[in-house]
Amino acid sequence: MPGAIEQEPPSPMMKAARGGAPAKKKAMEVDAGPLPGLGVPEEQRVDADKESVRDQLESGDRARHKGRCDVAEAEYAAVANSNGPAAERASPRRPGPVS
């Protein structure tokens, strides 16, 4: 394009001098154990509605932000041990006629 100024890509030293992007954080190590709530037998699960699940999650979040990790973990574990609303639970498919 006539009259356009050609710019060279900035050198790595120039990028470093102006700050650049923040360093990426290391990925957290994850335990290979089972996820919370998956190993709970069905007879020990608690039925819960959406509002109570949401309230427990919000309570856990507030505790976590205050540094009360023990309280937060207890709230999250309680949610993990619940079934959620009965009307929204997955149910097995019944075999139907094959076309």
C-alpha positions as CSV (number, residue, x, y, z in Angstrom):
1,M,0.0,0.0,0.0
2,P,1.5,3.4,-1.0
3,G,2.5,5.5,2.0
4,A,2.2,2.7,4.5
5,I,4.8,2.4,7.1
6,E,6.4,-1.0,7.3
7,Q,7.0,-2.2,10.8
8,E,9.3,-5.0,11.8
9,P,8.0,-7.5,14.3
10,P,9.3,-6.6,17.8
11,S,12.3,-8.5,18.9
12,P,12.1,-10.7,22.0
13,M,14.2,-8.2,23.9
14,M,11.7,-5.4,23.1
15,K,8.8,-7.6,24.2
16,A,10.6,-8.4,27.5
17,A,11.4,-4.7,28.1
18,R,7.7,-3.7,27.8
19,G,6.5,-6.4,30.2
20,G,4.7,-8.8,27.9
21,A,2.2,-11.4,29.0
22,P,2.2,-12.7,32.5
23,A,3.8,-16.1,33.1
24,K,1.5,-19.0,32.9
25,K,0.8,-20.8,36.1
26,K,1.8,-24.4,36.5
27,A,-1.0,-26.9,36.2
28,M,-2.3,-28.2,39.5
29,E,-1.6,-31.8,40.3
30,V,-4.8,-33.8,40.6
31,D,-5.3,-36.9,42.7
32,A,-6.1,-40.0,40.7
33,G,-8.7,-41.2,43.2
34,P,-12.4,-41.3,42.7
35,L,-14.3,-38.0,42.5
36,P,-16.3,-37.0,45.6
37,G,-19.8,-38.4,45.6
38,L,-19.3,-41.1,43.0
39,G,-18.7,-43.8,45.5
40,V,-21.7,-43.1,47.7
41,P,-24.3,-45.9,47.7
42,E,-27.7,-44.8,46.5
43,E,-29.3,-45.5,49.9
44,Q,-27.0,-43.0,51.5
45,R,-27.7,-40.2,49.0
46,V,-29.9,-37.3,50.1
47,D,-32.6,-35.8,47.9
48,A,-32.2,-32.1,47.4
49,D,-33.9,-29.4,45.4
50,K,-32.2,-26.8,43.2
51,E,-32.4,-24.0,45.8
52,S,-30.8,-26.0,48.6
53,V,-28.0,-27.2,46.3
54,R,-27.4,-23.6,45.2
55,D,-27.4,-22.4,48.8
56,Q,-24.9,-25.0,49.9
57,L,-22.6,-24.2,47.0
58,E,-22.8,-20.5,47.8
59,S,-22.1,-21.2,51.4
60,G,-19.1,-23.2,50.5
61,D,-17.8,-20.5,48.2
62,R,-18.2,-17.8,50.9
63,A,-16.3,-20.0,53.4
64,R,-13.6,-20.7,50.8
65,H,-13.1,-17.0,50.1
66,K,-12.8,-16.4,53.9
67,G,-10.1,-19.1,54.2
68,R,-12.4,-21.6,56.0
69,C,-11.5,-24.5,53.7
70,D,-12.7,-27.1,56.2
71,V,-16.2,-25.6,56.1
72,A,-16.1,-25.2,52.4
73,E,-15.1,-28.8,51.9
74,A,-17.9,-30.0,54.1
75,E,-20.5,-28.0,52.1
76,Y,-19.2,-29.3,48.8
77,A,-19.1,-32.9,50.1
78,A,-22.8,-32.5,51.2
79,V,-23.7,-31.4,47.7
80,A,-21.7,-34.3,46.2
81,N,-23.7,-36.7,48.3
82,S,-27.0,-35.4,47.1
83,N,-29.2,-36.6,44.3
84,G,-30.5,-33.3,43.1
85,P,-34.1,-32.8,42.1
86,A,-35.9,-36.1,41.3
87,A,-37.5,-34.7,38.2
88,E,-34.1,-33.8,36.7
89,R,-32.2,-37.0,37.4
90,A,-31.1,-39.2,34.6
91,S,-32.9,-42.4,34.2
92,P,-31.9,-45.5,32.2
93,R,-33.4,-45.8,28.7
94,R,-35.9,-48.5,28.1
95,P,-35.4,-50.6,25.1
96,G,-37.9,-49.7,22.4
97,P,-38.9,-51.2,19.1
98,V,-36.1,-51.1,16.5
99,S,-37.1,-49.6,13.2
